[in-house]
Amino acid sequence: MIDITHITSHLWQKLADIIQYPAGWFMGFLLFIVDALSGGRLIIYIVIIATVIDLFCGIAVSIKRRNFAKSELMRLTVEKLVVYGTALLVFLCIDKAIAAETNLELALSSGLIGVVITMAETWSFLASLLILFPKNPFLRLLSKALIGEIARKLQCSEEEVKEALELGLPSKEQKKATAGKDMAGENVTDNIEDGEPLDRGCEQDL
C-alpha cells in the first residue's frame, strides 16, 4: 500500500525549507523556464532523473553508514514515482482541458508541480551528498540551507548537524583548549574526511 500522506508531507516539508533561501527560488525559476522553453515535455524526464539520483545517493549513504537497505529504498522510489507520475498526469489533463477551452497550449500547472517535485528531490540528494562528502567546498556552500534535511535523514537534532558541519563552532583557540575533553562534549568533525559519513551514531531515515 502506497503511503501517499508520508510522501506528500515530506515533499511539502522539503519545499518549506527550500523557499527560505534565494538559491531555492533561483533553482525553481530556472527549472520552470527550462520546462517552458521545452514546451512542457522536459519536466517529466527531469523528475524521473532527480528521483533516481536521490535513490542512488540514498543507497550510497546507507552503505557508508553500514545500514544498507536497498529493498526499502527501491520500494520508496517506486512509490514516489507512482505518486509523482499520477500527480503530473492529473495536472497534464487539467492543462489539456484549459487548452481546449482557450486554444492556448500551455502546461503551467503540470510544469509547476514538476518543478516542485524536482526541487524536493534535488534538495534530498544534495543533503545525501553532503552527508557523504562533508568537506566538499561546493556542497558546503549549501550546508546552512540543508541542515534541516540532513537532520531528518539522520534522525538527529539540527544542533548536532550544525556541530558536525562546523557551523557556529568555537574559535580555534577554544577548540584547542577543549581538545582533550570527553567525546560527548567535543567537536567531532576534525577527523571527518571526504568520503566518510557525516554522522557516526544517529539512525538514518532514508
Buried (B, 14 or more C-beta within 10 A) or exposed (E): EBEEEEBEEBBEBBBEBBEEBEEBEEBBEEBBEBBBEBEBEBBBEBBBEBBBBBBEBBBBBBBBBEEEBEEEBEEBBEBBBEBBBEBBEEBBEBBEEBEEEEEEEBBBBBBBBBBBBBBBBBBBBBBBBBBBBBBBEEBBEBBEBBBBBBBBBBEBEEEBBBBBBBBEBEEEEEBEEEEEEEEEEBBBBEEBEEEBBBBEEBEBEB
